[in-house]
């Protein structure tokens, strides 16, 4: 089963793509089939989010709705420091396991 993750940033081309690449790469190393999409935060809405399993947020953003899927604070991945990004990857893996997504 492919785990679908959504990442969003201001322009949808830099931070969200770095998080996308890092999540797909690390989760593959851990044995998970993960597909991550990167979008512009302005395009994020409740209907779009309903098609994903996990939302990897870069920064806490006030939305007009409450996400119905698990949210992971993924901004630390951008620092590219293993000590900071490992807890994010561990949290994603924990959600995959606890939600029965693998």
N, C-alpha and C positions, 0 to 999 in steps of 0.2 A: 504494500500500500504506500502510495506517495503522500508524504506529509506536505501540506501546502502552507507556506508562511508568507506573510505580507510585510513589507518594510516600506515606510514612507518618509520622505524628507522634503525640504522646501522646493527643490527643482526636480527631484526624482531622478537625478543623474549622477550624483556624487556619493554622499553618505549612504543613501539607501542601497546603492549598487555595491559599495564596499561591504556593507553588512550582508547583502544577498550572497556575494561571492564567498565571504568568510563562513556563513552558516552552511551553505551547500557543501563547501569543501570539508569543514570540520565534521559535519554530521555524516558525510560519506565515509570519512575515516572511522567513525564510530559505528558504521554498519547500517545507517538509515538512508532511505530514499527520500530526499528532501528537495522540493522545488520552491524557490523563493522568488517572488515578484517584487519589483521596486517601482514605486509610483510617487507622484507629487502629492504632498499632504492635502492640498486643496481638492484633490479628486477623491479623497477617501470619504466613503459614506457607509451607512449601516448595511445596505444591500450588498455592496462590494465585499465588505468584511465577512458577510455570511458565507462566502464561498471559500474561506480559508480556515485553517485549523489553529493557527497561532498568529498573533500580531506582534512583530518585533519593532517596538517604538524606539526612535532615536532620542526623543525628548518627550517629556510629558506634555501633551497637547490637550487643551480643552476641546472636546468634541460635543456635538449636539445630541449625542447618544452614548449609552453605556455599552462597551463591547461585550458581546456574548461569547467570545472566545478568549482563551488565555492570552494575557499581554505580558511580554518580556521587555524589560528595559535593556536594549541592546546597544546603546550609545557607547558603552565602554569598549566595544569591539574596535571602534575607530582609533583608539589609542595604540592599537597593535602591540600591546604588552600582554604576554601570556597570563600574568598574574591578574590582570584586569578582565581579560576576555574569557578565561576559563570558566568563571562562575556563570557567565551568560550562556555559554555552550552547555554547561551542566544543567542549567535551568531549562533550556529547550529540551534536552534529553529527558529530564524528569517529567516534563509535560507530555512528551511523546509516550513515555511509559505509562504514566498515570491516566492518560486519556485513552489508552489502548489504540494509539495511532500507528503502531509499527506492525 
